[in-house]
């Protein structure tokens, strides 16, 4: 399991459910003018091409879409995001099988090891067949009681032992204790959110679960302190805490 700080991790737009895409608004067909003439294609075929094509072509996308994905409108950025998305999808759900339209610009993306509604795409093309917007929603099962107990135990173990997912000491936990004092306990707030309690403060922790309910990773938020401030944190934490309020 990976453990990282929420205020450190910056994820760019992507085509997959765990890396949210910047969705371009549904276009007004009368106001869109193509820069490249493209063959007429159905939305289903355009989505399948996006998934299956070995190499993406800039002419398949509106200029606005490319600009949202990359400030230089580089289709290679979309290519990279698509490739990462497909790799994640295959790891979670198996091989891609097909796309099924379900109305209102929504489509099921079918995989051989997934439920039919595991992944739903909201997908738009303009009147020239160019991709104008896409977002994907992944159906996630609520973690069961056993998974929640395991998550709380895993958070507790990491804070107690200072050991990361690779089995080696993690300086992050050591630095937190230098700053906030001895670790005391972990409190459960709800199915996915926990609170690591220290002598001089606390650290919120969100546990991300895989679709099957097992633990995928941790995400720690900005600490809340009682008798110290962010500016007094160890040097190793200063950069990580740059976006946190000094409280």
N, C-alpha and C positions, 0 to 999 in steps of 0.2 A: 504494500500500500504506500502510495506517495503522500507526503505531508508537505504542504506549502502554505505561504501566507497569501491571503486574498488580496491584500493591498500591494503585493509585489507582482502578482501574475497578471499580465496584460495579454489578452487573447484577441487576435484580429478576427475580422469577419471570416466566416467559413461556411461551407455547404453542409455541415453535419450538425447533429443535434447537440453535441456537447461543446461545440465551438460555434456560437450563434452567428449567423450571417447578418450583415447589414442589409435589410430588405428594402429594395427600391419600391416606392409606392406604385400601385397599379396604374399603368399609363393611360393617358387619354389618346385613343387611337388617332384622332383628328389632328393632334399636335405633334405627333412623332414623325420625323422625317429620317429615312435611313441614310447613312453615309456609305454603305455598301449594299448593293442589290443582293438579296438572298432569295433562295427558292422558298416557296410557300411550304410550310410544314405544320402539322397539327401540334397542339401542346403536348400530347402524349408522346409523340415521336421526338419532339424537341427535348423533353425530359429524359427519355431513354438515350438519346444521343449524348446528352450531358453526362449520363452515368457510364455509358459504354465506350465512347470514343477514346482511342488511345491518346490523341492529341486534340486539344480544344482550339477553335479558331475564333479570333476576335470578332469576325463578322456575325457570329452566332449571338452576340450580346448587344444590347443598346449601349450607347456611349455613357449614359447615366449609370448603368449597372457596373461597367468597367471602372468608372471613376469612383464609385462607392467602394469597390473592392480594392482598388489601388490608386493612389493619387496620381500616378503616371499612366493610368489606364492600361497597365501591362497585363495581358491575358495570362501570362505565365504565373501571376499571383493566383488567379482563379484556378489554373491548372494544378498548382501545388495544393491549394485548399481542397480541391476535388479529390486528388489522389490520397491525401490524408484521411478525408472523410470516408472514402471507399475502404481503406484499410481498417479503420475503426468499425465500419459497418460489418465487414466480413468477420472480424474478430468476435463481434457481439452476436451476429445473427446468421452467419454463414454466407453462402453465395447468393448474389442477386438473381432474382428470377424474372420479375416483370413489374410493370407499372399499370395500375388500374384507376381510371378516373372515377370519382365519386360525387362530382358536382361542385359548383361554386368555386371553380379553379383549384380544387383539392384532389389529391391523388394518393392512393396507397402505393408504397414501395414495398414489394413483396420479396422476402428472403426465405431460404429453404429451412431455416431453423427458428423463424419468428412467427408470432401470431399475426393474423392479417392486418390488424390495426396498430402494429408495433411502431411503424414509422409513417407519418402522414406529411405530405408535401403540399404547401400552398405555393402555386407556381403560375407565373404570368409570362405571356409573350405578347409582343406588340403585333400590329396588323401585318408586319413584314416577316413575322416568324422569329424575331429576335427575343432572346430571354431578357425580360425587364425586371423580374423579381422572383425570389424564392426564399422560403423559410421552411424549416422542418421541425416537426414536433415528435418527440419520442415518448411513447407511453411507458411510464415507469411504475412498477409495482410498489406499493407501500411496503417498506421493510417490515418483516414480521418481528414478533417479540424476541425470538432468538437472535436475529440480526442486530436488533437494537442493543441487546445485552452484550453481544460481541463487540459492537462499535464502542460502547462505553468502556468496556474492558481494554480495548485497543488504545483508546485515547489515554486512559489511566496508565497503562503500561509504558507508553511513550514518554509521558511526563515524569514518571517515576525513574525510569532507567536511562533516559537521555539517548535511547537507541532508535535509529531510524529504520526504515523498511529494509535497508540493505544489511541490517545486523551490526552496523558500526555506530559508534557514538556520533551524535549530531550536535554540533556546536550551538545550534539554535536553541535547544532546550537548556543547555548549560548557561547560555547568556540570559535567557529569560529568568532563570533562578538567581543569577547574580543581581539582576535588576529588581525582581518582584519578591525575592525571598524564597524560602522553602515551599515546595509543592505540597498541598494538603489533600485535595480530593477533586473528583470530577462530578459535576451535577448534570443530570439530564433535564433539558428544557422541553423538548418534544422529540418526535421520532428521528429527526435529523440534526438537532442542535444541542450542543453540550457546553458546559462552562468549566474550564480548568481553573481551580481556585488556588491562589498562592497567598503568602503572608501579607503582601502589600498590594494585592490586586488580583485581577482575574483575566482570563483569555477566552473569548467565545470561539467555539470550534463547530464548524458545520461538517457533517460526514456525508459524502456523496455515495449513493448506493448504485450498483449496477441494476439493469432492468430486472434481474432475477432476485434482487433484494440483498445480494452480498455486498460487502464494502468495496468501494472503488478507490477512494482517497479521502484525505482530510483537507479542510481549508480553515486556517486560523484567521480570525479577524483582529481588529485593533484592540489592544489590551485596555482595560479600565483599571486605573490605579487610585489608591487612597492617599498614600503618603509620599509618592514620588511622581515624576513627570516624564514624558517621552524624552525631553531634552537631557534627562539624567540617565538614560539607558546606556548600556555599554556600546562602545564604538561599533562593534560587530552588528548591532541592531539598528543603528541610526539610519542607514540607507533604507532598510526594510520598513522603518516606521515613518518615513518621510511624509506619507499622506495621512497619517493619523493625527488627531487633535492632541495638543499638548496638555493632557489632563492627568 
